Structures are given as C-alpha cells and as structure tokens.
Amino acid sequence: MSCKSLDSHPMYIKAYTFSRCINKCGMKFTDCSCEDTCKTKGNCCSDYKFCEILEKNKIEAKNITNCEFSTIDSKICLQCMEGFYLYENFCLDKCPHKTKALDNNKICLKYESKKIIWI
C-alpha cells in the first residue's frame, strides 16, 4: 500500500463495512454511507464506487416496472424504487419463493438446498 497525495483525490472508505450500496445509492447507514458526500466525510461503504459508476451511467428507467435507474439501453435495472427488492432484473414488493431477502440492500438471493447463490 502506498500513500496518495491530496491532489490525486484519494477516496476514504470504511474498509470492512458490509457491501451496502447495491440498490441503495444515496442512502446512509450506521456504519458507512452511500451518499455522494461520503468522500468528503470519509465514511464511504466499501462498495461506494458502484454508486459513482451508476451516477455516470444511469437514466430514469422506462421499461422495467418499479425500477428507478437503468442502463442507457433500459435493459438492466441498476436500482429499484424505494421499498422494492431487486431480483433477476425485476423490482418486486417481496422476494419470491426459494429466495432469501437481504433487507439492508433490498435484494433477493436465490438458494438451492443449503447454498446461497449470489445473482
């Protein structure tokens, strides 16, 4: 690891925080933040870079129900509207059967037998 000068705009993150920014950009949590001000405050979640990428590439979703932001071609949902769970490119009010709800991020995880499969 090497030190960076301030003119290179280093990003300060909470290194061991749970990845929270997927489907929650703009939100603040007790242990870290996905807000756009987190870089100046030094409290970004470990996956905050996802939010920066989303911010540069998002458009308001048109073709995916309950999706807030999607890719430019409107084929992939990047973030659901508040209160909806992201699952296989759909934004649902609850997780389907044989999935596990990850409530912090409002995403659904598919599981087979005793293994959880990240989607």
N, CA, C and O atoms as a MOPAC input file, in Angstrom:
PM7 MOZYME 1SCF
protein

 N      0.84000 1    -1.16300 1     0.00000 1
 C      0.00000 1     0.00000 1     0.00000 1
 C      0.88900 1     1.23100 1     0.00000 1
 O      1.93000 1     1.25700 1     0.65700 1
 N      0.47800 1     2.24400 1    -0.73500 1
 C      1.25100 1     3.47600 1    -0.76500 1
 C      0.33400 1     4.65600 1    -0.45800 1
 O     -0.87500 1     4.59200 1    -0.67600 1
 N      0.91900 1     5.71300 1     0.04400 1
 C      0.15300 1     6.91200 1     0.37000 1
 C     -0.09400 1     7.71000 1    -0.89700 1
 O      0.72700 1     7.69300 1    -1.81500 1
 N     -1.20500 1     8.40100 1    -0.95200 1
 C     -1.53700 1     9.23600 1    -2.09900 1
 C     -1.56000 1    10.68800 1    -1.65200 1
 O     -1.91400 1    10.99800 1    -0.51400 1
 N     -1.18300 1    11.56400 1    -2.55400 1
 C     -1.23500 1    12.98400 1    -2.24800 1
 C     -2.68400 1    13.46200 1    -2.36800 1
 O     -3.49200 1    12.84900 1    -3.06500 1
 N     -3.00200 1    14.55600 1    -1.68600 1
 C     -4.36900 1    15.06200 1    -1.70400 1
 C     -4.81800 1    15.51600 1    -3.08300 1
 O     -6.01100 1    15.47400 1    -3.38400 1
 N     -3.88600 1    15.95100 1    -3.93100 1
 C     -4.28700 1    16.39000 1    -5.26600 1
 C     -4.71800 1    15.23600 1    -6.16900 1
 O     -5.27400 1    15.47300 1    -7.24100 1
 N     -4.47000 1    13.98800 1    -5.75500 1
 C     -4.94000 1    12.83900 1    -6.52900 1
 C     -6.33400 1    12.40400 1    -6.08600 1
 O     -6.86200 1    11.40900 1    -6.58300 1
 N     -6.93500 1    13.14900 1    -5.14800 1
 C     -8.29000 1    12.90700 1    -4.66200 1
 C     -8.50700 1    11.47500 1    -4.17800 1
 O     -9.31600 1    10.74100 1    -4.74500 1
 N     -7.79300 1    11.08400 1    -3.14300 1
 C     -7.98400 1     9.71800 1    -2.62600 1
 C     -9.38700 1     9.55000 1    -2.05000 1
 O    -10.00600 1    10.51700 1    -1.60500 1
 N     -9.87700 1     8.31900 1    -2.06300 1
 C    -11.20300 1     8.04400 1    -1.52200 1
 C    -11.04000 1     7.29400 1    -0.21600 1
 O    -10.34400 1     6.28000 1    -0.15200 1
 N    -11.67700 1     7.79100 1     0.81300 1
 C    -11.61100 1     7.15600 1     2.11900 1
 C    -12.84700 1     6.30300 1     2.31200 1
 O    -13.97100 1     6.80500 1     2.27900 1
 N    -12.64200 1     5.02800 1     2.51100 1
 C    -13.76800 1     4.13000 1     2.70800 1
 C    -13.62400 1     3.40300 1     4.03300 1
 O    -12.53300 1     3.30600 1     4.59500 1
 N    -14.72800 1     2.90500 1     4.51000 1
 C    -14.73300 1     2.04400 1     5.68500 1
 C    -14.44200 1     0.64300 1     5.15800 1
 O    -15.34900 1    -0.03300 1     4.67200 1
 N    -13.21400 1     0.20800 1     5.24400 1
 C    -12.73700 1    -0.98400 1     4.55400 1
 C    -13.48300 1    -2.26500 1     4.88900 1
 O    -13.65000 1    -3.11400 1     4.01400 1
 N    -13.92300 1    -2.42900 1     6.09300 1
 C    -14.54400 1    -3.69700 1     6.45800 1
 C    -16.05900 1    -3.58900 1     6.61800 1
 O    -16.67300 1    -4.39200 1     7.32000 1
 N    -16.64400 1    -2.61800 1     5.98000 1
 C    -18.09400 1    -2.49400 1     6.05700 1
 C    -18.73400 1    -3.49500 1     5.11300 1
 O    -18.13500 1    -3.89900 1     4.11700 1
 N    -19.93400 1    -3.88200 1     5.43200 1
 C    -20.72000 1    -4.77200 1     4.59800 1
 C    -21.07200 1    -4.02700 1     3.31700 1
 O    -21.42200 1    -2.84800 1     3.36700 1
 N    -20.98500 1    -4.68500 1     2.18900 1
 C    -21.34300 1    -4.04100 1     0.91800 1
 C    -22.80800 1    -3.65400 1     0.94100 1
 O    -23.68700 1    -4.51600 1     0.91600 1
 N    -23.06700 1    -2.38000 1     0.98800 1
 C    -24.43200 1    -1.90500 1     1.14800 1
 C    -24.94700 1    -1.08000 1    -0.01800 1
 O    -26.15100 1    -0.83500 1    -0.09600 1
 N    -24.10100 1    -0.64900 1    -0.91300 1
 C    -24.52800 1     0.32000 1    -1.91600 1
 C    -25.31800 1    -0.27800 1    -3.07500 1
 O    -26.01400 1     0.45400 1    -3.77800 1
 N    -25.23100 1    -1.55600 1    -3.28900 1
 C    -26.01300 1    -2.16300 1    -4.36200 1
 C    -27.48900 1    -1.96300 1    -4.05000 1
 O    -27.97100 1    -2.40000 1    -3.00500 1
 N    -28.19500 1    -1.31300 1    -4.93900 1
 C    -29.62000 1    -0.99500 1    -4.82000 1
 C    -29.90600 1     0.03500 1    -3.72000 1
 O    -31.06800 1     0.22100 1    -3.35500 1
 N    -28.88700 1     0.70500 1    -3.18300 1
 C    -29.10600 1     1.68200 1    -2.11300 1
 C    -28.23600 1     2.93400 1    -2.25400 1
 O    -27.91000 1     3.55600 1    -1.24400 1
 N    -27.86000 1     3.31300 1    -3.44100 1
 C    -27.07400 1     4.53200 1    -3.61700 1
 C    -27.86500 1     5.73100 1    -3.11700 1
 O    -29.06600 1     5.84400 1    -3.36000 1
 N    -27.17700 1     6.62100 1    -2.41800 1
 C    -27.81300 1     7.80100 1    -1.84100 1
 C    -28.25300 1     7.60900 1    -0.39800 1
 O    -28.72200 1     8.55600 1     0.23300 1
 N    -28.11200 1     6.39800 1     0.13600 1
 C    -28.54900 1     6.10400 1     1.49700 1
 C    -27.38100 1     6.17500 1     2.47700 1
 O    -26.22300 1     6.00900 1     2.09200 1
 N    -27.69400 1     6.42200 1     3.73700 1
 C    -26.69400 1     6.43000 1     4.80400 1
 C    -27.05700 1     5.34700 1     5.80400 1
 O    -28.22800 1     5.16000 1     6.13600 1
 N    -26.04300 1     4.63300 1     6.28300 1
 C    -26.22400 1     3.56400 1     7.25600 1
 C    -25.45800 1     3.91000 1     8.52300 1
 O    -24.71900 1     4.89500 1     8.54400 1
 N    -25.61600 1     3.13000 1     9.56600 1
 C    -24.94000 1     3.44300 1    10.82600 1
 C    -23.42500 1     3.29600 1    10.72500 1
 O    -22.69000 1     4.02700 1    11.38900 1
 N    -22.94400 1     2.35600 1     9.89900 1
 C    -21.50300 1     2.11500 1     9.83000 1
 C    -20.81700 1     2.71400 1     8.60700 1
 O    -19.58900 1     2.78300 1     8.57200 1
 N    -21.57400 1     3.14400 1     7.60800 1
 C    -20.97100 1     3.73500 1     6.40600 1
 C    -22.04900 1     4.44300 1     5.59800 1
 O    -23.22300 1     4.43400 1     5.97000 1
 N    -21.64500 1     5.05500 1     4.49200 1
 C    -22.58200 1     5.84000 1     3.69600 1
 C    -22.42700 1     5.56000 1     2.20600 1
 O    -21.32600 1     5.29900 1     1.72100 1
 N    -23.53900 1     5.61900 1     1.49500 1
 C    -23.56400 1     5.53300 1     0.03100 1
 C    -24.00400 1     6.87100 1    -0.56300 1
 O    -24.35600 1     6.95200 1    -1.74000 1
 N    -23.97800 1     7.91600 1     0.26200 1
 C    -24.33300 1     9.25800 1    -0.17800 1
 C    -23.18800 1     9.85700 1    -0.98700 1
 O    -22.03400 1     9.46100 1    -0.82200 1
 N    -23.50300 1    10.80600 1    -1.85800 1
 C    -22.44900 1    11.41700 1    -2.66700 1
 C    -21.50900 1    12.29800 1    -1.85400 1
 O    -20.47600 1    12.73100 1    -2.36400 1
 N    -21.84900 1    12.56900 1    -0.60200 1
 C    -20.97100 1    13.37700 1     0.26100 1
 C    -20.00700 1    12.52100 1     1.08300 1
 O    -19.20800 1    13.06100 1     1.84900 1
 N    -20.06800 1    11.20300 1     0.93500 1
 C    -19.25300 1    10.33200 1     1.79700 1
 C    -17.74900 1    10.49400 1     1.56200 1
 O    -16.95200 1    10.28100 1     2.47500 1
 N    -17.36200 1    10.86900 1     0.33800 1
 C    -15.92400 1    11.02400 1     0.07500 1
 C    -15.33200 1    12.16100 1     0.89700 1
 O    -14.22300 1    12.04400 1     1.41800 1
 N    -16.06500 1    13.24800 1     1.01300 1
 C    -15.54000 1    14.36500 1     1.79100 1
 C    -15.62200 1    14.08200 1     3.28700 1
 O    -14.81100 1    14.59300 1     4.06100 1
 N    -16.58700 1    13.27900 1     3.69500 1
 C    -16.73200 1    12.93300 1     5.10600 1
 C    -15.86200 1    11.74800 1     5.51400 1
 O    -15.63700 1    11.52100 1     6.70200 1
 N    -15.37100 1    10.98700 1     4.52500 1
 C    -14.50900 1     9.84400 1     4.81500 1
 C    -15.24800 1     8.64300 1     5.38600 1
 O    -14.66100 1     7.86500 1     6.13700 1
 N    -16.52200 1     8.47400 1     5.04800 1
 C    -17.27700 1     7.36000 1     5.60600 1
 C    -17.97900 1     6.50700 1     4.54400 1
 O    -19.04700 1     5.95200 1     4.80300 1
 N    -17.38700 1     6.40200 1     3.36000 1
 C    -17.99200 1     5.62000 1     2.27700 1
 C    -18.00200 1     4.13000 1     2.59800 1
 O    -17.06600 1     3.60600 1     3.20200 1
 N    -19.06700 1     3.45900 1     2.18700 1
 C    -19.11300 1     2.00000 1     2.28700 1
 C    -18.08500 1     1.41400 1     1.31800 1
 O    -17.65400 1     2.08300 1     0.37900 1
 N    -17.70200 1     0.17400 1     1.55100 1
 C    -16.63100 1    -0.43200 1     0.76300 1
 C    -16.96500 1    -0.54800 1    -0.72100 1
 O    -16.05200 1    -0.61200 1    -1.54500 1
 N    -18.24700 1    -0.57900 1    -1.08600 1
 C    -18.61200 1    -0.69400 1    -2.49600 1
 C    -19.17900 1     0.61200 1    -3.07200 1
 O    -19.94800 1     0.58000 1    -4.03200 1
 N    -18.80500 1     1.74900 1    -2.49400 1
 C    -19.32400 1     3.04200 1    -2.94600 1
 C    -18.99700 1     3.31900 1    -4.41500 1
 O    -19.75100 1     4.02700 1    -5.08100 1
 N    -17.91400 1     2.79100 1    -4.92300 1
 C    -17.52400 1     3.01900 1    -6.31900 1
 C    -18.67300 1     2.64400 1    -7.26300 1
 O    -18.83300 1     3.25100 1    -8.32200 1
 N    -19.47100 1     1.64400 1    -6.87500 1
 C    -20.63700 1     1.25700 1    -7.66200 1
 C    -21.56100 1     2.45800 1    -7.86900 1
 O    -22.09300 1     2.64900 1    -8.96200 1
 N    -21.75100 1     3.26200 1    -6.83000 1
 C    -22.63100 1     4.43300 1    -6.92500 1
 C    -22.06800 1     5.48100 1    -7.87800 1
 O    -22.81900 1     6.13400 1    -8.60200 1
 N    -20.76500 1     5.63900 1    -7.87900 1
 C    -20.14800 1     6.59300 1    -8.81200 1
 C    -20.35400 1     6.13500 1   -10.24800 1
 O    -20.64700 1     6.94800 1   -11.12500 1
 N    -20.20400 1     4.85200 1   -10.48900 1
 C    -20.42500 1     4.30800 1   -11.83200 1
 C    -21.89000 1     4.47200 1   -12.21900 1
 O    -22.20000 1     4.86400 1   -13.34400 1
 N    -22.78000 1     4.17400 1   -11.29100 1
 C    -24.21000 1     4.32400 1   -11.54700 1
 C    -24.53900 1     5.77500 1   -11.87700 1
 O    -25.28600 1     6.04300 1   -12.81800 1
 N    -23.99300 1     6.70400 1   -11.11700 1
 C    -24.26900 1     8.12300 1   -11.32300 1
 C    -23.87200 1     8.58100 1   -12.72200 1
 O    -24.56300 1     9.40100 1   -13.32600 1
 N    -22.77100 1     8.06200 1   -13.23400 1
 C    -22.28900 1     8.45600 1   -14.56200 1
 C    -23.07600 1     7.80300 1   -15.68600 1
 O    -23.12500 1     8.34100 1   -16.79300 1
 N    -23.69200 1     6.65800 1   -15.43000 1
 C    -24.30100 1     5.87000 1   -16.49900 1
 C    -25.80200 1     5.66000 1   -16.37400 1
 O    -26.38300 1     4.93800 1   -17.18500 1
 N    -26.43600 1     6.25700 1   -15.40000 1
 C    -27.85400 1     5.98800 1   -15.16300 1
 C    -28.77000 1     6.84000 1   -16.03500 1
 O    -28.41700 1     7.93500 1   -16.47300 1
 N    -29.93800 1     6.30200 1   -16.26100 1
 C    -31.04200 1     7.06600 1   -16.82000 1
 C    -32.28600 1     6.63600 1   -16.05900 1
 O    -32.29300 1     5.57100 1   -15.44300 1
 N    -33.32100 1     7.43200 1   -16.09100 1
 C    -34.55600 1     7.02300 1   -15.44400 1
 C    -35.12400 1     5.84900 1   -16.21900 1
 O    -35.27700 1     5.90500 1   -17.43900 1
 N    -35.43300 1     4.78900 1   -15.49300 1
 C    -35.91100 1     3.56600 1   -16.12800 1
 C    -37.28200 1     3.78400 1   -16.75500 1
 O    -38.14800 1     4.44400 1   -16.18200 1
 N    -37.45700 1     3.21700 1   -17.93800 1
 C    -38.71600 1     3.36400 1   -18.64900 1
 C    -39.40900 1     2.01900 1   -18.85400 1
 O    -40.63600 1     1.93700 1   -18.79200 1
 N    -38.64200 1     0.98200 1   -19.09400 1
 C    -39.22200 1    -0.29500 1   -19.48000 1
 C    -39.29300 1    -1.33100 1   -18.37100 1
 O    -39.86400 1    -2.40200 1   -18.57700 1
 N    -38.73800 1    -1.05000 1   -17.21200 1
 C    -38.72700 1    -2.02500 1   -16.11800 1
 C    -39.58000 1    -1.46300 1   -14.98100 1
 O    -39.25300 1    -0.42200 1   -14.41100 1
 N    -40.65700 1    -2.14500 1   -14.66000 1
 C    -41.60600 1    -1.68700 1   -13.63700 1
 C    -40.92600 1    -1.53600 1   -12.27900 1
 O    -40.17900 1    -2.41900 1   -11.85800 1
 N    -41.17500 1    -0.44600 1   -11.60600 1
 C    -40.65900 1    -0.11500 1   -10.26900 1
 C    -39.14400 1     0.06900 1   -10.22100 1
 O    -38.56200 1     0.07500 1    -9.13600 1
 N    -38.50700 1     0.21600 1   -11.35500 1
 C    -37.06400 1     0.44800 1   -11.42000 1
 C    -36.82300 1     1.95500 1   -11.49300 1
 O    -37.42200 1     2.65100 1   -12.31200 1
 N    -35.94400 1     2.44400 1   -10.63100 1
 C    -35.64500 1     3.87900 1   -10.60800 1
 C    -34.60400 1     4.25200 1   -11.65500 1
 O    -34.79300 1     5.20800 1   -12.40700 1
 N    -33.49700 1     3.49800 1   -11.70700 1
 C    -32.42900 1     3.78100 1   -12.66200 1
 C    -32.05300 1     2.51200 1   -13.41100 1
 O    -31.99400 1     1.42600 1   -12.83500 1
 N    -31.80100 1     2.66900 1   -14.69700 1
 C    -31.39800 1     1.52400 1   -15.51800 1
 C    -30.21300 1     1.91700 1   -16.39000 1
 O    -29.78500 1     3.07100 1   -16.40700 1
 N    -29.69700 1     0.93700 1   -17.10700 1
 C    -28.64000 1     1.22200 1   -18.08000 1
 C    -29.23200 1     2.08000 1   -19.19400 1
 O    -30.45200 1     2.18700 1   -19.32300 1
 N    -28.37500 1     2.67900 1   -19.98300 1
 C    -28.81100 1     3.60500 1   -21.03200 1
 C    -29.78100 1     2.94800 1   -22.00900 1
 O    -30.69800 1     3.60100 1   -22.50600 1
 N    -29.58200 1     1.65200 1   -22.28800 1
 C    -30.48900 1     0.95500 1   -23.20900 1
 C    -31.76400 1     0.44600 1   -22.51800 1
 O    -32.58600 1    -0.21800 1   -23.15000 1
 N    -31.93000 1     0.75300 1   -21.23100 1
 C    -33.10200 1     0.37200 1   -20.42700 1
 C    -33.31600 1    -1.13700 1   -20.32600 1
 O    -34.44600 1    -1.58700 1   -20.13500 1
 N    -32.25000 1    -1.91900 1   -20.45200 1
 C    -32.38900 1    -3.37300 1   -20.38500 1
 C    -32.05100 1    -3.94400 1   -19.00800 1
 O    -32.52900 1    -5.02200 1   -18.65300 1
 N    -31.23100 1    -3.23300 1   -18.22700 1
 C    -30.80400 1    -3.74400 1   -16.92200 1
 C    -31.13800 1    -2.71300 1   -15.85000 1
 O    -30.75500 1    -1.54700 1   -15.95200 1
 N    -31.85200 1    -3.15400 1   -14.82600 1
 C    -32.16700 1    -2.26900 1   -13.70900 1
 C    -30.93900 1    -2.15400 1   -12.80400 1
 O    -30.36300 1    -3.16400 1   -12.40100 1
 N    -30.54800 1    -0.93800 1   -12.49300 1
 C    -29.40700 1    -0.69100 1   -11.62100 1
 C    -29.82900 1    -0.38400 1   -10.19000 1
 O    -29.06800 1    -0.62900 1    -9.25400 1
 N    -31.03500 1     0.15100 1   -10.01100 1
 C    -31.53900 1     0.44800 1    -8.67200 1
 C    -33.05400 1     0.55100 1    -8.72400 1
 O    -33.62200 1     1.26500 1    -9.55100 1
 N    -33.69800 1    -0.18600 1    -7.81100 1
 C    -35.15800 1    -0.16100 1    -7.71900 1
 C    -35.62300 1     1.08800 1    -6.99100 1
 O    -34.85200 1     1.75100 1    -6.29700 1
 N    -36.89800 1     1.39200 1    -7.16500 1
 C    -37.50600 1     2.46900 1    -6.38600 1
 C    -37.53000 1     2.05400 1    -4.92300 1
 O    -37.46800 1     0.86600 1    -4.60600 1
 N    -37.62000 1     3.03200 1    -4.03600 1
 C    -37.61700 1     2.78300 1    -2.59700 1
 C    -38.70700 1     1.77000 1    -2.22500 1
 O    -39.85300 1     1.88800 1    -2.65600 1
 N    -38.32800 1     0.77800 1    -1.42000 1
 C    -39.27700 1    -0.21300 1    -0.93400 1
 C    -39.38200 1    -1.47900 1    -1.77200 1
 O    -40.09300 1    -2.40900 1    -1.39000 1
 N    -38.68400 1    -1.53500 1    -2.91100 1
 C    -38.75500 1    -2.70400 1    -3.78600 1
 C    -37.45400 1    -3.49600 1    -3.74400 1
 O    -36.37200 1    -2.93100 1    -3.58000 1
 N    -37.57500 1    -4.80900 1    -3.89400 1
 C    -36.43200 1    -5.71800 1    -3.89300 1
 C    -35.97300 1    -5.97500 1    -5.32300 1
 O    -36.79300 1    -6.17200 1    -6.22000 1
 N    -34.66700 1    -5.97300 1    -5.53000 1
 C    -34.09500 1    -6.26900 1    -6.83600 1
 C    -33.84600 1    -7.77200 1    -6.94100 1
 O    -33.17200 1    -8.35500 1    -6.09100 1
 N    -34.38800 1    -8.39300 1    -7.98200 1
 C    -34.21200 1    -9.82600 1    -8.19900 1
 C    -34.30000 1   -10.12400 1    -9.68600 1
 O    -35.33100 1    -9.89000 1   -10.31700 1
 N    -33.21600 1   -10.63800 1   -10.23700 1
 C    -33.14500 1   -11.03400 1   -11.65000 1
 C    -33.72400 1    -9.96700 1   -12.58300 1
 O    -34.53900 1   -10.26600 1   -13.45600 1
 N    -33.30000 1    -8.74700 1   -12.39000 1
 C    -33.67100 1    -7.60300 1   -13.21700 1
 C    -35.13100 1    -7.16800 1   -13.05000 1
 O    -35.65800 1    -6.43500 1   -13.88700 1
 N    -35.77400 1    -7.60900 1   -11.98800 1
 C    -37.12300 1    -7.17300 1   -11.65500 1
 C    -37.09000 1    -6.45500 1   -10.31300 1
 O    -36.23300 1    -6.73500 1    -9.47500 1
 N    -38.01400 1    -5.53600 1   -10.11200 1
 C    -38.16800 1    -4.85400 1    -8.83000 1
 C    -39.50500 1    -5.29700 1    -8.24300 1
 O    -40.57100 1    -4.95200 1    -8.75300 1
 N    -39.42400 1    -6.06600 1    -7.16100 1
 C    -40.59400 1    -6.72500 1    -6.59100 1
 C    -40.89700 1    -6.18700 1    -5.19900 1
 O    -39.99800 1    -5.71300 1    -4.50500 1
 N    -42.17200 1    -6.26100 1    -4.78700 1
 C    -42.53500 1    -5.79300 1    -3.45300 1
 C    -42.13200 1    -6.78800 1    -2.36700 1
 O    -42.04100 1    -6.41500 1    -1.19700 1
 N    -41.88900 1    -8.05100 1    -2.73400 1
 C    -41.34600 1    -9.05200 1    -1.80300 1
 C    -40.56200 1   -10.08500 1    -2.60500 1
 O    -40.74800 1   -10.22500 1    -3.81300 1
 N    -39.69700 1   -10.79500 1    -1.92100 1
 C    -38.86600 1   -11.79000 1    -2.59400 1
 C    -39.68000 1   -13.03800 1    -2.91600 1
 O    -40.54000 1   -13.43500 1    -2.13000 1
 N    -39.41300 1   -13.66500 1    -4.07300 1
 C    -40.13500 1   -14.87100 1    -4.45800 1
 C    -39.76000 1   -16.08200 1    -3.59600 1
 O    -38.78800 1   -16.04500 1    -2.84100 1
 N    -40.54200 1   -17.14100 1    -3.72300 1
 C    -40.28100 1   -18.41300 1    -3.04300 1
 C    -38.88200 1   -18.91000 1    -3.42300 1
 O    -38.43000 1   -18.69400 1    -4.54700 1
 N    -38.21600 1   -19.55900 1    -2.51100 1
 C    -36.86300 1   -20.10100 1    -2.67400 1
 C    -35.82300 1   -19.00900 1    -2.87100 1
 O    -34.81300 1   -19.21800 1    -3.54200 1
 N    -36.07300 1   -17.84800 1    -2.28700 1
 C    -35.07100 1   -16.78500 1    -2.24400 1
 C    -34.99500 1   -16.27300 1    -0.81400 1
 O    -35.90500 1   -16.48000 1    -0.01200 1
 N    -33.90800 1   -15.61200 1    -0.51800 1
 C    -33.69000 1   -15.01700 1     0.80200 1
 C    -33.63000 1   -13.51300 1     0.61800 1
 O    -32.90300 1   -13.01900 1    -0.24500 1
 N    -34.38600 1   -12.78400 1     1.41800 1
 C    -34.39100 1   -11.32400 1     1.34400 1
 C    -33.20000 1   -10.77700 1     2.11600 1
 O    -33.00500 1   -11.10800 1     3.28600 1
 N    -32.41700 1    -9.95300 1     1.47000 1
 C    -31.33800 1    -9.22100 1     2.12400 1
 C    -31.88400 1    -7.80500 1     2.32000 1
 O    -31.79700 1    -6.96400 1     1.42600 1
 N    -32.44700 1    -7.56000 1     3.50000 1
 C    -33.21300 1    -6.33700 1     3.73400 1
 C    -32.39300 1    -5.05300 1     3.70400 1
 O    -32.92300 1    -4.00500 1     3.33600 1
 N    -31.11700 1    -5.10200 1     4.07800 1
 C    -30.30500 1    -3.88000 1     4.04200 1
 C    -30.23600 1    -3.29400 1     2.64300 1
 O    -30.32900 1    -2.07900 1     2.46700 1
 N    -30.07400 1    -4.15600 1     1.65000 1
 C    -29.94600 1    -3.70100 1     0.27000 1
 C    -31.22700 1    -3.85800 1    -0.53100 1
 O    -31.31400 1    -3.39500 1    -1.66900 1
 N    -32.21300 1    -4.50700 1     0.05600 1
 C    -33.44800 1    -4.80200 1    -0.67300 1
 C    -33.14300 1    -5.58700 1    -1.95100 1
 O    -33.57700 1    -5.21800 1    -3.04200 1
 N    -32.39200 1    -6.66900 1    -1.79200 1
 C    -32.15700 1    -7.59000 1    -2.90400 1
 C    -32.55200 1    -8.99300 1    -2.45600 1
 O    -32.57500 1    -9.29100 1    -1.26200 1
 N    -32.86000 1    -9.84000 1    -3.41600 1
 C    -33.23500 1   -11.22500 1    -3.14100 1
 C    -32.11600 1   -12.14100 1    -3.61100 1
 O    -31.56100 1   -11.95600 1    -4.69400 1
 N    -31.79100 1   -13.12200 1    -2.79300 1
 C    -30.76000 1   -14.09400 1    -3.12900 1
 C    -31.41900 1   -15.44200 1    -3.36600 1
 O    -32.21200 1   -15.90500 1    -2.54700 1
 N    -31.09100 1   -16.06800 1    -4.48300 1
 C    -31.62200 1   -17.38500 1    -4.79800 1
 C    -30.82000 1   -18.42900 1    -4.04300 1
 O    -29.60000 1   -18.31200 1    -3.93500 1
 N    -31.47500 1   -19.42900 1    -3.53000 1
 C    -30.73800 1   -20.50400 1    -2.88000 1
 C    -31.25500 1   -21.86000 1    -3.34300 1
 O    -32.44200 1   -22.05700 1    -3.60400 1
 N    -30.30900 1   -22.77600 1    -3.42900 1
 C    -30.61600 1   -24.16100 1    -3.77300 1
 C    -30.13600 1   -25.00700 1    -2.61300 1
 O    -28.98500 1   -24.88900 1    -2.19400 1
 N    -30.98100 1   -25.83900 1    -2.10100 1
 C    -30.72400 1   -26.65400 1    -0.91000 1
 C    -30.15300 1   -25.77300 1     0.19700 1
 O    -30.86200 1   -24.90900 1     0.71200 1
 N    -28.90700 1   -25.96500 1     0.57100 1
 C    -28.34100 1   -25.19200 1     1.67200 1
 C    -27.34000 1   -24.14200 1     1.21200 1
 O    -26.69600 1   -23.49900 1     2.04200 1
 N    -27.19900 1   -23.96000 1    -0.08600 1
 C    -26.24800 1   -22.98400 1    -0.61000 1
 C    -26.99500 1   -21.73900 1    -1.08500 1
 O    -28.05300 1   -21.83900 1    -1.70600 1
 N    -26.44100 1   -20.58200 1    -0.79000 1
 C    -26.97900 1   -19.33500 1    -1.31300 1
 C    -26.18600 1   -18.96200 1    -2.54100 1
 O    -24.95500 1   -18.99600 1    -2.52500 1
 N    -26.87700 1   -18.60600 1    -3.60600 1
 C    -26.23100 1   -18.25800 1    -4.86700 1
 C    -26.42200 1   -16.77400 1    -5.09500 1
 O    -27.55500 1   -16.29700 1    -5.15900 1
 N    -25.32200 1   -16.03100 1    -5.22000 1
 C    -25.39300 1   -14.59300 1    -5.49800 1
 C    -25.71800 1   -14.38700 1    -6.95700 1
 O    -25.15400 1   -15.04700 1    -7.83000 1
 N    -26.61800 1   -13.48200 1    -7.21600 1
 C    -27.02800 1   -13.21400 1    -8.59100 1
 C    -26.51700 1   -11.85800 1    -9.01700 1
 O    -26.75400 1   -11.43700 1   -10.14900 1

